[in-house]
């Protein structure tokens, strides 16, 4: 059996070596957090990322080059052998969708790397979002391929809660949920996180509960956004401004939490995690009807944006074909450069299929890749607006509020950026009466 007392002493004496697999939006901030106290080996298969980190260059908007230069005990590598002596190995790789289905290959590949480079008395923690039971049913068997038995190594799940560019909550102060394969493993993982996080550590009874916690958090967001999106569609027809309704409802000090409409949902969590649960539910002969419906509603919002473009163009006796459409905002949310599952992808594809001439602008995203080709951001907003028939705002980047738009250009405002009473443009907004 593994010596838990040795791991406890290494945590106490700051002598633990931490390995972080996957240096993306979750792994890199986590690796830098741990390197404040421990020696950290950051592993990624992307050699370009590793070379940038070795040269103290950041590729994440939340982390600047100075941040990297201040962490002397962080060692980036693409050589998996460098992980051999790590006491804790934390898996932070993506769990995306592939053709609409959960893709666990990044996690299982990372588990294979850990398994090949594992010794007794080492501890593995999964932070990648997975469906409930995945740690026990899919990851543990791979780790057992090392020839070690559970108990000779430790295993726990602790879901990431990263929110890029959140100015109030970050990896240092967000409460952390931890669930191990047994109570002792939960305690060890909790002690590790307690040593670097200035927030509550919530111990739960199992890996499955910790996995389900993350799925619940993002399914909650999806279904509530879907409800607001459906009401936005209804209130448009009724001539009611849903944004004003939400502001009014938010004054209630209990029993209400504001969510906001938009052109669909994106990112690495909210549109993805419920699908993992929906697929797992099928093994239990259970139809997640409510979640399925919320997915359909949120997906439809991309179609609705195209319909608003058509209406705006028809007002000037034009069609999408041969019209110039300027699209603003390529990331999945404001003020970041992450395009994973961004609504812009499908919207650009549909505009392209409709024959539009498309120009795009995003101050944070240089290029976005779609099945209809790559779209390069114009140098300035005015370059994107040149000869445009309409301008579609998909994301509410702060800089968009100051854009000057010729009054002849129709505006499709998906995120309530503009005060329509202060502009003379033909205006169409999600959840707003058309004008």
Secondary structure by P-SEA (a helix, b strand, c coil): cccaaaaaaaaaaccbbbbbcccccccaaaaaaaaaccbbbbbbccaaaaaaaaacccccccccaaaaaacccccccccccccccccbbbbbcccccccccccaaaaaaaaaaaaacccccbbbbbccccccccccccccccccccccccccbbbbbbbbbcccccccccccccbbbbbcccaaaaaaaaaaaaacccbbbbbcccaaaaaaaaaaaaaaaaaaaaaaaaaaaaaaaacccaaaaaaaaacccccbbbbbbcccccccccccaaaaaaaaaaaacccaaaaaaaaaaaaaaaaaaaaaaaaaaaaaccccccbbbbbcccccccccccccccaaaaaaaaaaaaccbbbbbbccccccccccbbbbbccccccccccccbbbbcccccccccccccccbbbbccccccccccccccccccccccc
